[in-house]
Amino acid sequence: MNVGMLWFDNDPRTALTVKVERAADYYRQKYGHIPDLCLVNRGMLAEPLLKAGKISVRPSRLVLPGHLWIGVEEKN
C-alpha cells in the first residue's frame, strides 16, 4: 500500500480491532471505498497476523505507535 489514510488512536482501553473498525468506517465515509489493509506498529499487535472483520492487520516499522495506516492493498 502506497496511499492510505493515517488514523491516530492511542487509547489503551480500546481493543485494536475496535480501532481498526472505527478507522475503516471513517475511511468508507470519506473516500467511498472499502479498505482491506491496515498497517500498525509492531508493538500494537499481540499476534503477527490479525483480521478485523475483512481487513488484514499487519505490522510495519514505518507506522508510529498509536497510529493506523488504512487503505486498499495494491494487487500486482
C-alpha positions in Angstrom: 0.0 0.0 0.0 1.5 3.3 -1.1 -1.5 5.5 -0.4 -3.8 5.3 2.6 -5.3 7.3 5.5 -3.3 7.8 8.7 -5.5 7.4 11.8 -4.4 8.1 15.4 -5.9 6.4 18.4 -3.7 5.9 21.5 -6.4 4.9 24.0 -5.0 1.9 25.8 -8.5 0.7 26.9 -9.8 0.3 23.3 -9.1 -3.0 21.5 -7.1 -2.8 18.3 -10.0 -4.4 16.4 -12.3 -1.7 17.5 -9.8 1.0 16.5 -9.5 -0.6 13.0 -13.3 -0.8 12.6 -13.6 2.9 13.6 -10.9 3.9 11.1 -12.5 1.7 8.4 -15.9 3.3 8.9 -14.4 6.8 8.6 -12.4 5.8 5.5 -15.5 4.4 3.8 -17.5 7.6 4.5 -14.7 9.9 3.4 -13.3 8.1 0.3 -16.2 5.9 -0.7 -14.0 2.8 -0.8 -13.9 -0.2 1.5 -10.4 -0.7 3.0 -8.9 -4.1 3.2 -5.5 -3.5 4.7 -4.3 -1.8 7.9 -0.7 -1.4 8.9 0.2 -0.8 12.5 3.3 -0.6 14.7 4.6 -4.0 15.7 4.1 -3.2 19.4 0.4 -2.9 18.8 -0.1 -6.5 17.7 -0.3 -9.3 20.2 -0.1 -11.8 17.3 1.7 -11.5 14.0 -1.3 -11.5 11.7 -4.8 -10.4 12.7 -8.1 -9.9 10.9 -10.5 -7.1 12.0 -13.6 -8.1 10.0 -12.4 -8.4 6.4 -9.4 -6.1 7.0 -6.0 -7.6 7.3 -3.9 -6.1 10.0 -0.1 -6.3 9.6 2.9 -4.9 11.4 5.0 -2.2 9.8 8.1 -0.4 11.1 7.0 2.7 9.2 4.0 3.3 11.4 4.4 5.0 14.8 2.8 3.6 17.9 -0.8 4.7 18.3 -1.3 5.2 14.5 -3.0 3.0 11.9 -2.4 3.3 8.2 -5.5 2.1 6.5 -6.4 1.7 2.8 -6.7 -0.6 -0.1 -4.0 -3.2 -0.8 -2.4 -2.9 -4.2 -2.9 -6.0 -6.3 0.2 -6.7 -8.5 
